């Protein structure tokens, strides 16, 4: 089974989250984020409060949701502090470089406990993220004469001892007189007097060099090496496992374009088509409605969710996939609604409102396609006179079926 890598987390003040949401939308407005970029960025706006309840921010609208254990609901009240992924555009203060000062006579176990408490406080205040906290915790431990490592749990304050390749809870801190002390590395060999580096044996004469750890027997260095090979992971995680519930509220991402305003396109106040105007519709080429026509009125919202004028059950269709509306001159425009698979017109994924023409091919996913069809008004030319009466595609003489939409032309 593939092991999931936990995300890097940190704590935020809610005001910082609101500022981050605005920053994302400002970047989108400036054309620096595409539709997929914004959709991925929205995943960063997932949070958890100190009680373990998950929250979600719809950055496009500034709306908050709360998971009540069964479903996502609009959040009436929000906590001031939230834990989330360290991926929002906000400033993160530098981590503390030194441990808090302790009296010179303080026991090593007291100094270590204070240092770990300081790291826990820094994380809870949003000054460092989980990655930095774990790295700093891995550097804070004590060693005893038997080569065992000792440390304190960052969440519980429980003491742990490292033995036989794993951390185990201990009844309390190690006894002070059984702790190893670090000596400065030897600069000269006690046998030959030549300069040596940090080594157990002099490379010049083979004499034993004074060990860096006082009171540690040679047999104890084996457990110490095992501990260092363990990569210094702390016995307790900095925070609880991150496992947000699925099924986030359906967020309608705005249509993004460098040339169009940011926001979901709204239908223009509709004027009735001119007398004798053409009748527009979608001819389903593939998908659940294959072969069926869909009339276009003032507005046609397409998606998998109930409430759309055209509901499609295909799994490749998003809950709110696309919208088509009639312009004042009787023509039609289509826009994507932040769908997962996007909306394709004539083979190109659209990035903003796109004007439709007779014969245009529309793809909503790999197996749902339509053709824009226009029924000519009374007295207009028919397919036998050079164009398809369904989609308007030019027809060569002698053709019995429209090569675009398949309409019989006999």
Secondary structure, 3 states (H helix, E strand, C coil): CCCCCCCCEEEEEHHHHHHHHHHHHHHHHCCCCCHHHHHHHHCCCEEECCCCCEEEEECCCCEEEEECCCCEEECCCCCCEEEEECCCCCCCCCCCCCCCCCCCCCCHHHHHHHHHHHHHHHHHCCCCCHHHHHHHHCCCCEEECCCCEEEECCCCCCEEEEECCEEEECCCCCCHHHECEECCCCCECCCCCCECCCCCECCCCCCECCCCEECCCCCHHHHHHHHHHCCCCCCCCCCCCCCCCCCCCCCCCCCCCCCCCCCCCCCCCCCCCCCCCCEEEEEEEECCCCCCEEECCCEEEEECCCCCCEECCCCCCCCCCEEEEECCCCCEEEEECCCCCCCEECCEECCCCEECCCCCEEEEECCEEEEEEEECCCCCCCHHHCECCCCCCECCCCCCECCCCCCECC
